[in-house]
Amino acid sequence: MGDSGKLEALIDRLLNEEKQMRLAENVAGTRKAATEILKLCFEAKDWKLLNEQILNLSKKRGQLKQAVQSMVQQAMEYIDQTPDIETRVELIKTLNNVSAGKIYVEIERARLTKKLAKIKEEQGHIAEAADLMQEVAVETFGAMAKTEKIAFILEQVRLCLDRQDFVRAQILSRKINPRVFDADTKKDKKKPKEGENMVEEAPADIPTLLELKRVYYELMIRYYSHNNEYLEICRSYKAIYDIPSVKENPEQWIPVLRKICWFLVLAPHDPMQSSLLNATLEDKNLSEIPDFKMLLKQVVTMEVIQWTSLWNKYKDEFEKEKSMVGGSLGDKAGEDLKLRIIEHNILVVSKYYARISLKRLAELLCLSFEEAEKHLSEMVVSKALIAKIDRPSGIVCFQIAKDSNEILNSWAVNLEKLLDLVEKSCHQIHKETMVHKAALRP
């Protein structure tokens, strides 16, 4: 009898044994017989027979859950030892078919899908890999470790970003609550009570929660960069900056702090931007990069900034970002920086002037008459500023128009104050007169 004959005879004997154990509902015996069959096929390197036996055993009438779970887990160990990609893909697909719709092997199915997606990505089929990953909703898996769930969702987000599917990337990213990264990992884990589902430990290749935090915010930076959402990019860099491993290493936090400063200046003026700007200025680490501290101070100070002198000073730093962590600031960043400086200057002028001619405003902003009017109009439309332009006379009025009720109320308050002053003055005169009369009496 040849080797193949011996293998068939051994498998037949084990199949009879498996049947007896299965009918007797002997979990340990059924599991052992099923896994032994797979082991024989693997040792004989008969991959086709291995796939057939996995399907055959899983479809047996009244097959025990524990036996199917053990078979899938054992066969997964053989994936990396397959001779070629075709064999590997075939084995993964077989295991996927077996685990489909079975809640007790949902974690194994997720891991198999991830392996298959990785193979597809290496072959250049990014769209196919992304579609495969999206089929699995790991957030519903109660027994999967938290870090493994997050890592899986982040992989889904990354593949969507790689295929330029920004809408789906945003939907998937919302499955992760950023607060989960701030959970205290040092706290002792509560022992599960009797009857509670046991959470499996994450595989060794899954990163820690803090490493996943960095991956999450780096992916969010990629997403926000698509629409040039500078404030959100800044907040993402701020979250990376607050990671202990980053804050302890100057080589890591200096490039991140530089990015925070750039994106704060690039972000449109609003309360959140102003709050982050002042908080960053109070950071002691900012003294390590004095040029950026000066840049932020210029933006905070209510003084007109000369664009040409500012650009000449920071142009080299701007170009230097290309070689830093996170790469260049984007194609539009240079134009947007100039726009933010113009907006800052208009806000400064509105603080010091109630009324100003457009010609003088254009001179202060170092812009042409038309450009000054255009930028001022855009700020009014975006409600960043309240102003009215009298185009025939060329006058800009920054005062808020008051309605009749406000004017009457202000008059009433002024009259009340005036009468109070008159009454106090009369009282003081009367008091002085009485004092003098008393002094003149003999």
C-alpha positions in Angstrom: 0.0 0.0 0.0 1.4 3.4 -0.9 1.6 6.6 1.2 -1.8 7.9 -0.1 -3.4 4.5 0.7 -2.1 4.6 4.2 -3.3 8.2 4.7 -6.8 7.3 3.4 -7.0 4.3 5.7 -5.9 6.4 8.7 -8.4 9.1 7.9 -11.2 6.6 7.5 -10.4 5.1 10.9 -10.4 8.6 12.5 -13.7 9.5 10.7 -15.4 6.4 12.2 -14.0 7.4 15.6 -15.2 11.0 15.1 -18.7 9.7 14.2 -18.9 7.6 17.4 -17.7 10.4 19.6 -20.0 12.9 17.9 -23.1 10.7 18.3 -22.2 10.1 21.9 -21.7 13.9 22.3 -18.2 13.5 23.6 -16.7 16.9 23.1 -13.1 16.1 23.9 -13.1 12.9 21.8 -14.8 14.6 18.7 -12.4 17.5 18.9 -9.4 15.2 19.1 -10.4 13.1 16.2 -11.2 16.1 14.0 -8.0 17.8 14.7 -6.0 14.6 14.2 -7.5 14.3 10.7 -6.4 17.8 9.8 -2.9 17.2 11.3 -2.5 14.1 9.1 -3.4 16.0 5.9 -1.0 18.8 6.9 1.9 16.5 7.6 1.3 14.8 4.2 1.2 18.3 2.6 -2.0 17.4 0.8 -3.6 20.8 0.8 -6.5 19.8 -1.4 -7.4 17.0 0.9 -7.1 19.3 3.9 -9.7 21.7 2.4 -12.0 18.8 1.6 -11.8 17.4 5.1 -12.4 20.8 6.8 -15.6 21.2 4.7 -16.6 17.6 5.2 -16.2 17.5 9.0 -18.0 20.9 9.5 -21.0 19.7 7.5 -21.5 16.5 9.5 -24.9 16.2 11.1 -25.0 17.4 14.6 -21.4 18.5 14.5 -20.3 20.0 17.9 -19.5 23.7 18.1 -16.3 23.0 20.0 -15.0 20.7 17.3 -15.6 23.2 14.5 -13.9 25.9 16.6 -10.9 23.7 17.2 -10.6 22.8 13.6 -10.7 26.4 12.4 -8.2 27.4 15.0 -5.8 24.6 14.1 -6.1 25.1 10.3 -5.3 28.8 10.8 -1.9 27.9 12.1 -1.2 26.1 8.8 -1.9 29.3 6.7 1.6 30.7 7.0 3.1 27.4 6.1 1.4 27.0 2.7 3.8 26.6 -0.3 2.3 29.4 -2.4 -0.3 32.3 -2.5 -2.9 30.3 -4.4 -2.9 27.5 -1.8 -3.0 30.1 1.0 -6.0 31.9 -0.5 -7.8 28.6 -1.1 -7.3 27.6 2.6 -8.5 31.0 3.9 -11.6 30.9 1.7 -12.4 27.3 2.9 -12.1 28.4 6.5 -14.2 31.5 5.7 -17.0 29.3 4.3 -16.9 27.1 7.4 -17.0 30.1 9.8 -19.7 32.1 7.9 -22.7 32.8 10.1 -21.3 30.9 13.1 -21.1 33.3 16.1 -18.7 31.0 18.0 -16.0 31.4 15.3 -16.7 35.1 14.5 -13.3 36.3 15.9 -11.5 33.7 13.7 -13.5 34.8 10.7 -12.5 38.4 11.3 -8.8 37.4 11.5 -9.1 35.3 8.3 -10.7 38.2 6.5 -7.8 40.5 7.6 -5.3 38.0 6.3 -7.1 37.7 2.9 -7.4 41.5 2.6 -3.7 41.9 3.2 -2.9 39.4 0.4 -5.3 41.3 -1.9 -3.6 44.6 -1.0 -0.1 43.2 -1.7 -1.4 42.1 -5.1 -2.5 45.7 -5.7 -6.3 45.1 -5.4 -6.9 47.8 -2.8 -10.6 48.3 -3.6 -11.2 44.5 -3.2 -9.3 44.4 0.1 -11.4 47.4 1.4 -14.7 45.7 0.4 -13.6 42.4 2.1 -12.8 44.2 5.4 -16.1 46.2 5.4 -18.0 42.9 5.4 -17.0 42.3 9.0 -18.6 44.4 11.8 -16.2 43.7 14.7 -17.8 46.3 17.0 -20.6 43.7 17.6 -18.1 41.0 18.8 -18.4 40.8 22.5 -15.6 38.3 23.0 -13.0 40.2 21.0 -10.3 42.2 22.8 -10.8 46.0 22.7 -7.4 46.6 21.2 -8.0 44.0 18.4 -11.4 45.6 17.6 -9.8 49.1 17.3 -6.9 47.8 15.2 -9.4 46.1 12.9 -11.5 49.2 12.4 -8.4 51.3 11.9 -7.4 48.9 9.1 -10.8 49.4 7.5 -10.4 53.2 7.7 -6.8 53.0 6.2 -8.0 50.9 3.2 -10.9 53.3 2.6 -8.4 56.3 2.6 -6.1 54.4 0.3 -8.9 54.0 -2.2 -10.0 57.7 -1.8 -13.3 56.7 -0.3 -13.4 59.5 2.3 -17.2 59.3 3.1 -16.9 55.6 4.1 -13.7 56.3 6.0 -15.5 59.0 8.1 -18.4 56.6 8.8 -16.0 53.8 10.0 -13.8 56.2 12.1 -16.9 57.2 14.0 -17.2 53.6 15.4 -14.2 54.5 17.6 -14.8 56.9 20.5 -11.5 58.9 21.1 -12.2 58.7 24.8 -11.3 55.0 24.7 -7.6 55.9 24.3 -7.7 57.9 27.5 -8.8 54.9 29.6 -6.4 54.0 32.4 -4.8 50.8 31.2 -2.9 50.3 34.5 -6.1 49.6 36.4 -6.6 46.0 37.3 -9.0 44.3 35.0 -12.2 43.1 36.7 -12.5 39.4 36.9 -15.5 38.2 34.9 -18.5 37.0 37.0 -19.9 33.6 36.5 -22.0 33.5 33.4 -20.3 36.5 31.7 -18.6 36.1 28.3 -14.9 35.7 28.5 -13.0 38.3 26.4 -10.1 36.7 24.4 -6.7 38.2 24.7 -5.5 40.1 21.7 -2.8 38.4 19.5 0.9 39.4 20.1 1.0 41.5 16.8 -1.8 43.8 17.9 -0.4 47.2 19.1 -1.0 48.7 22.6 -3.8 51.2 23.2 -1.4 54.2 23.1 0.2 53.0 19.8 -3.3 52.6 18.4 -4.1 56.2 19.5 -1.3 57.5 17.4 -2.4 55.4 14.4 -6.0 56.7 14.8 -5.0 60.3 14.8 -2.5 59.9 11.9 -5.4 58.4 9.9 -7.7 61.3 11.0 -5.0 63.8 9.8 -5.1 62.1 6.4 -8.9 62.4 6.3 -9.0 66.1 7.4 -6.2 67.0 5.0 -8.5 66.0 2.1 -10.8 69.0 2.9 -8.1 71.2 4.4 -9.8 71.2 7.9 -6.8 72.9 9.6 -8.3 73.2 13.1 -9.2 69.5 13.2 -5.8 68.6 11.9 -4.3 70.7 14.7 -6.4 69.0 17.3 -5.3 65.6 16.0 -1.6 66.6 16.3 -2.4 67.9 19.8 -3.7 64.5 20.7 -0.5 62.9 19.4 1.6 65.5 21.2 -0.1 64.5 24.5 0.9 60.8 24.2 3.5 60.2 27.0 6.0 58.4 24.7 6.0 61.4 22.3 6.2 64.0 25.0 9.3 62.3 26.6 11.3 62.4 23.4 12.3 65.8 21.9 13.0 64.2 18.5 9.3 63.2 18.4 7.5 66.2 20.0 9.4 69.0 18.3 8.1 68.2 14.7 4.6 67.6 16.2 4.7 70.9 18.0 5.8 72.7 14.9 2.8 71.2 13.0 0.5 72.4 15.8 1.8 75.9 15.5 1.5 75.9 11.6 -2.1 74.6 11.6 -3.2 77.0 14.4 -2.1 79.9 12.2 -3.7 78.3 9.1 -7.0 77.7 10.9 -9.7 80.3 10.5 -10.3 82.6 13.5 -13.0 81.2 15.9 -13.3 80.6 19.7 -11.9 77.1 19.5 -8.9 78.3 17.5 -8.3 81.2 19.9 -8.5 78.9 22.9 -6.0 76.4 21.5 -3.7 79.3 20.4 -3.5 80.7 24.0 -3.1 77.2 25.5 -0.2 76.5 23.1 1.5 79.8 23.9 1.6 78.8 27.6 3.4 75.5 26.8 6.9 75.6 28.2 8.2 73.4 25.4 7.5 76.2 22.9 10.6 78.0 24.1 12.6 75.3 22.4 11.4 76.6 19.0 11.5 80.4 19.5 10.6 81.3 15.9 7.2 79.6 16.3 6.6 81.2 19.6 7.2 84.5 18.0 4.8 83.5 15.1 2.0 82.7 17.5 2.6 85.9 19.5 2.3 87.9 16.3 -1.1 86.3 15.5 -2.3 86.9 19.1 -1.1 90.6 19.3 -3.6 93.1 17.9 -1.1 94.7 15.5 -1.0 94.7 11.7 1.4 92.0 10.3 3.4 92.8 7.2 2.9 89.7 4.9 6.2 90.1 2.9 8.4 90.4 6.0 6.6 87.4 7.7 6.9 85.2 4.6 10.6 86.1 4.1 11.3 85.1 7.7 9.3 81.8 7.7 9.6 80.6 4.1 12.5 78.3 4.9 10.7 76.9 7.9 7.7 76.3 5.7 9.7 74.4 3.1 11.5 72.5 5.9 8.2 70.8 6.9 8.4 68.5 3.8 11.3 66.6 5.5 9.6 66.5 8.9 7.2 64.0 10.4 3.8 64.3 8.7 5.2 65.7 5.5 4.5 69.0 3.8 1.6 71.3 4.8 -0.3 70.8 1.5 -0.6 72.6 -1.8 -3.0 75.3 -0.6 -1.3 76.0 2.7 0.9 78.9 1.4 -2.2 80.7 -0.1 -4.2 80.0 3.0 -1.5 81.4 5.3 -1.5 84.7 3.4 -5.3 84.7 3.6 -5.2 84.2 7.4 -2.8 87.1 7.8 -5.1 89.4 5.7 -8.1 88.3 7.9 -6.0 89.0 11.1 -5.1 92.5 9.8 -8.8 93.3 8.9 -9.8 92.3 12.5 -7.0 94.5 13.9 -8.2 97.5 11.8 -11.9 96.9 12.9 -10.7 97.1 16.6 -9.1 100.5 16.1 -11.3 102.1 13.6 -15.1 102.8 13.7 -15.0 104.2 10.1 -12.2 104.1 7.5 -11.9 104.7 3.8 -11.3 101.7 1.6 -8.3 103.3 0.1 -6.6 103.6 3.5 -7.7 100.1 4.4 -6.1 98.7 1.2 -2.8 100.6 2.2 -2.8 99.1 5.7 -3.4 95.6 4.3 -0.8 96.1 1.5 -3.5 95.0 -1.1 -5.1 96.6 -4.1 -8.5 98.4 -3.7 -10.4 95.4 -5.2 -8.6 92.8 -3.2 -9.3 94.6 0.1 -13.0 94.9 -0.7 -13.2 91.3 -1.7 -11.5 90.0 1.5 -13.6 92.3 3.7 -16.8 91.1 2.0 -15.9 87.5 2.5 -15.3 88.0 6.2 -18.7 89.8 6.5 -20.5 86.9 4.7 -18.8 84.3 6.9 -19.9 86.3 10.0 -16.3 86.7 11.2 -16.9 90.5 11.2 -19.6 93.1 11.2 -19.1 95.9 8.6 -20.9 98.0 6.0 -19.3 99.4 2.9 -20.6 102.7 1.4 -19.2 102.1 -2.1 -20.0 105.5 -3.7 -18.1 107.4 -1.0 -15.6 104.4 -0.4 -16.2 104.3 3.4 -16.2 101.2 5.5 -18.1 101.4 8.8 -17.3 98.8 11.5 -20.0 100.0 13.9 -22.9 97.7 14.7 -26.2 99.3 13.5 -28.5 99.8 16.4 -32.3 99.6 16.2 -34.6 102.3 17.5 -35.2 100.5 20.9 -31.5 100.3 21.6 -31.0 104.0 20.8 -33.9 105.0 23.1 -32.7 102.7 25.9 -29.2 104.3 25.7 -30.7 107.8 25.8 -32.8 106.8 28.8 -29.8 105.4 30.6 -27.7 108.6 29.8 -30.5 110.8 31.1 -30.7 108.9 34.3 -27.0 109.2 34.8 -27.1 112.9 34.1 -29.9 113.5 36.6 -28.0 111.5 39.2 -24.9 113.7 38.6 -27.1 116.9 38.9 -28.7 115.6 42.2 -25.2 114.7 43.7 -23.8 118.1 42.6 -26.8 120.0 44.2 -26.3 118.0 47.4 -22.6 118.8 47.5 -23.3 122.6 46.9 -26.0 122.6 49.6 -23.6 120.9 52.0 -20.8 123.4 51.3 -23.3 126.3 51.7 -24.4 125.0 55.1 -20.8 124.5 56.3 -19.9 128.1 55.3 -23.0 129.6 56.9 -22.1 127.8 60.2 -18.6 129.1 60.0 -19.8 132.8 59.5 -22.1 132.8 62.5 -20.7 134.7 65.6 
